[in-house]
Amino acid sequence: MWAPTTRRQHSRAGLRYASDLTDAEWRLLEPLLPRPRREGRRRAWPQREIMNAIFYVLRAG
């Protein structure tokens, strides 16, 4: 059963989409992703936005 504490912890209020990563989820995922290289072109989009897009497509189909 959802307790008030648990409900706040898993709340998705304030996110654009239900599939967007919360700050806590991003802190877990970020160390697992490759770091940007020093040479070459800079990334056009932040990694977090790319992951949000991937999760959106997986959830929405």
C-alpha positions as CSV (number, residue, x, y, z in Angstrom):
1,M,0.0,0.0,0.0
2,W,1.2,3.5,-0.7
3,A,2.2,5.4,2.3
4,P,2.5,9.2,2.1
5,T,6.4,9.0,2.3
6,T,6.5,6.4,-0.5
7,R,4.1,8.4,-2.6
8,R,6.3,11.5,-2.4
9,Q,9.4,9.4,-3.1
10,H,8.0,8.0,-6.3
11,S,6.1,11.1,-7.4
12,R,6.4,12.2,-11.0
13,A,4.9,15.6,-10.5
14,G,6.7,18.4,-12.3
15,L,8.0,16.1,-15.1
16,R,7.0,16.8,-18.7
17,Y,6.2,13.2,-19.4
18,A,5.6,10.2,-17.1
19,S,8.6,8.5,-18.7
20,D,11.1,11.3,-17.9
21,L,13.8,10.5,-15.4
22,T,13.6,11.9,-11.9
23,D,16.8,13.4,-10.4
24,A,17.3,10.3,-8.3
25,E,17.0,8.0,-11.3
26,W,19.4,10.1,-13.3
27,R,22.0,10.0,-10.5
28,L,21.9,6.2,-10.7
29,L,22.1,6.1,-14.5
30,E,24.6,8.8,-15.3
31,P,27.7,7.0,-14.1
32,L,26.9,4.1,-16.4
33,L,26.9,6.2,-19.6
34,P,30.0,7.0,-21.6
35,R,31.7,10.4,-20.9
36,P,32.0,12.9,-23.7
37,R,35.3,12.8,-25.6
38,R,37.7,15.7,-25.4
39,E,38.3,15.9,-29.1
40,G,35.7,16.2,-31.8
41,R,32.3,18.0,-31.9
42,R,30.4,18.8,-28.8
43,R,27.1,17.0,-28.2
44,A,24.1,18.8,-29.5
45,W,21.8,17.4,-26.8
46,P,22.4,16.6,-23.2
47,Q,22.6,12.9,-22.3
48,R,19.6,13.1,-20.0
49,E,17.3,14.4,-22.7
50,I,18.5,11.6,-25.0
51,M,17.6,9.0,-22.3
52,N,14.3,10.7,-21.7
53,A,13.5,10.4,-25.4
54,I,14.5,6.7,-25.4
55,F,12.3,5.9,-22.4
56,Y,9.4,7.9,-24.0
57,V,9.6,5.8,-27.2
58,L,9.8,2.6,-25.2
59,R,6.8,3.5,-23.1
60,A,4.6,5.1,-25.9
61,G,5.6,2.8,-28.7
